[in-house]
Amino acid sequence: MKYLIVNADDFGLTKGVNKGVVECYKNGILRSTSIMCNMPYANEALQIKKLCPDLGFGIHITLDAGKPLSSAGKVNTLIDERGYFKRGFPHSLDDADVDQIRTEIEEQIKKAFSLGVSITHMDSHHHVQSHPKVIDVFIEMAHKYNLPVRSTPLDREIIIKAGLKTVDNFIYNFYDEGVKKENLLSILGSIEEGITEIMSHPAYVDNELMNISSYNTKREIERTILTDKDVLQFILNNNILLVNYSILK
């Protein structure tokens, strides 16, 4: 059987991102999202879960955008003079203290579990989990909280070796220049047996998103493609089952 998880990264970043998640669930092929717990609209998770009952919510571990949930004194090696996470991953974490990384990751996990929705999995913003100072903590926390995880080409081998539950295939090229309808249809046509995840970033683009993210207008195009009638029909015609990460729990 071909199982497909289409996951929307960045839930909570802006209202427009959350609205895009709802649109792609109700009228498209999205069944999963991951929450940036340190962002202002993460708290909309329960409200949106009521609108989208089969939407899975994961944790989008964030160490290079916005402010940490931990107090500045506990994560001083992760932040700049303004109290924001240092930008410029991966080098932004080169001088980070591993214990401080652990502190912040666990704060974000605890915040996710406090939002009132079941947590299906864990992944990370800009794939920070793959950083040498992060990967062991990421694995440790996934075991501690019994969470399946996204695995990327940078960390798949170590994640599987660690015994964590993960997808069989992770597709990350429906992004930026790959945001084309024909590319998504090609991806769908190449899906193999097992569980495949496609990473996505749909949104309604507004001034808030334009000001906060350099990846912006393409999110609107993603949204229109993920709700396109030809894409929906392709899923039906090819017996692809849309699921979220709860299939791995």
N, C-alpha and C positions, 0 to 999 in steps of 0.2 A: 504494500500500500504506500502511496505517496502522501505524506503529511507535510503541510506547509504552515510555518509560522511567519507571518509578515509582522514585524515588530517596528513600532514607531518609537525611535529614540527621542529623548528631550522633553517628555511630558513634564509640565510644570514650569517650563522656561518662560512662556507668555500665555496669555489667554488665547491668542490666535493659534498657538501650537495645540493646546487642549481642544479647541474647537475643531481643528483639523483632524485630530484623532477620532473624535466623535463622528465626524462626517465620513471618514474612511471605514469606520466600523459599521455604521448604519447603511451606507450605500456602496461599500466597496469590499475589499478583501482583507482588511486589517483585523486581526484578532488579538493583538498583543501590543503592549507599550511598556516603556521603562521610565521610572520617575527620577528626575533630578531633585533629590530631596532637599537640597539647599536653595532651591529657587522659589519665588514668591507664590506660584500657583500650584505647587505640589499638593496643597490642602484641598484642591478640587477633586481629588481622586475618588472619594466616597460618592460625591454628587454624580460624577460621571459614570461610576460603576452602576449606579441605579439606572442610568440611561442606556448603558451598554452591558447587560448582565453577563455575557460570555467573553468580555474583554479581560485578558490577563494583565496583571500589573507586576512588573519587575522593578528592580532597583538599578538605576543608572549611576553607578559610583562616579563621583565628580571630584577631581583634584586639581583642575586647572581652569575653572570658570566660576565666577561669583565669589561669595564668601563662605568660609567653612561654617558648619554647625557648632563645632567646638569653640571654646573661648580662645582668644588669640594667644594667650600664654601657654596653652596646651599644644598649639600647632604652629609655633613661631617660625619653624624652618620651612613651612609650606606657604607662607603668606608674604606679601609685600608690605611696604610702609603704610599703605592705606587699609590693610586688613583683608585684602582680597587674595585669592589664590594667585600665586605667581603664574604668569602666562608663558607660552612658548614650550609646551611639551614636545619632546621628552626632557629637554635640558632643565626645565623648571623644577624637576624633581631630583636633579643630580645631587643636591646638597641636603635633601630632605632626610629627616630622622625617621627610621622605620617604625619606631614605637609611636611617633606622632601620626604617621600614616595609618597605623592600626587604630588609634584613637578616633580619627576622623571617619574612617570607613565604618567603624562600629556605630558611631553616632548617626550616620546616614541610614544604616540598616535599622537601627532602633526607631528612627523617625518614620521610615517606611511602614514598619509594623504598627505604628501608632495611628496610621491614617484611616484605619477601619476597613481596609480591603485585604483579601488574601494575597500574599506575595508569592509569585510563581517562579521567580528566577533572579539572577544577578548578572549584570553586564557593566560596561563602563563607558564614560564619555571620552571620545578620542582614543579608545582602547587603552586607557592608562593602566589597566590590569596587566598589560604585557611588560611594563617597565620592571627591570630587575629588582627594584626596591619595593615593588607593589605585588608582584605575582604570588609570592609565598603568603603574604597577608590575605590576599584575595582568596586563595585556596583555603587558608585556615578559616576564614569567616564563612565561606560557602559550606564547609563541613560543620562548623559550629551551629549554623542556622538551617542546615539541611536544605540548601538551595541548589537546584540545577544552575548551570552557568552557560553563557555564550562562550564559545571558544573561537579564536581567530587564528589565522595562519601563523601568527607570531607566538602563540602560546598553546596551541591545540595539543601538542605532544605532551607537555608537562601536565596539562589539565587532565588528560586521559590517564596518564601515569598515576596521577594523584587519586584516581578513582571517583572523580566527580561525574555527575550526569550532565551530558551535553548533547547538542544536536549532531546529526551525522554530517551535515553540510552547512556551511555558513557562507552566504553570498552577500558581498559588500559593494558590488559595482553598479547597483541601482542608486547612483550618487553622482552629483555634480555633472560631468559631461555624459555620464551614463543614464541620466534622467530623460529617457525617451521611451515612448510606448513600444516601439519595435524592439528595444533592448529588453524591456520587461517581458514581452511575449517570448522572446528568444530564451531568456532565463527560465521562464515557466516551462518551455518546451524541452529544456535540458534537465529538468528535475528528475532525480533518481529515486528509487525505492528508499524508504526510511523517512527521517525527519530532517527537513531543510528549513533554515531560517533565512529570510531576506531582510536586511537592515533597511529602514526607511526613515524619512524625516518630514512627513507631511505637515502642512500648516496653512492657516490663513495669514497672509503676510500683512502686517500693519507697521506703524511707525515704531512701536515698541520692539518688534522683532528686528526691524532694520537697524535700530540703534544698538541692539545687544548681540547680534550674531552676524558674522561675515558670510555665513551660508544662509541666504534669505530667499531671494526670489525663486530659486529652484525648488524650494519647499512647496510653493503654490503649484508648480508644475507636477511635482510628485503627487500632490493631492488629487489633481484632475486625472492622472493616469491610474492611480489606485482605485478610482471609482468609475473608470471607463467601462462601458458596456461590453466592449470586445474582450477586455481582460476578464471580466466576470464570466462571460460565456466560455472563454478558454478554460477557466478553472472547472466549470461544469462539464464541458465536453471531454476533459482529460482525467476525470475522476480523481482530482486533487482535493484532499480533505483539509479544510482550513481549521487550524487548532492554535492553542497557545502553549506556553511552557508547562502548564499543569499536566500535560501528557507525559512528562518526564518525572513527575514527583511520585 
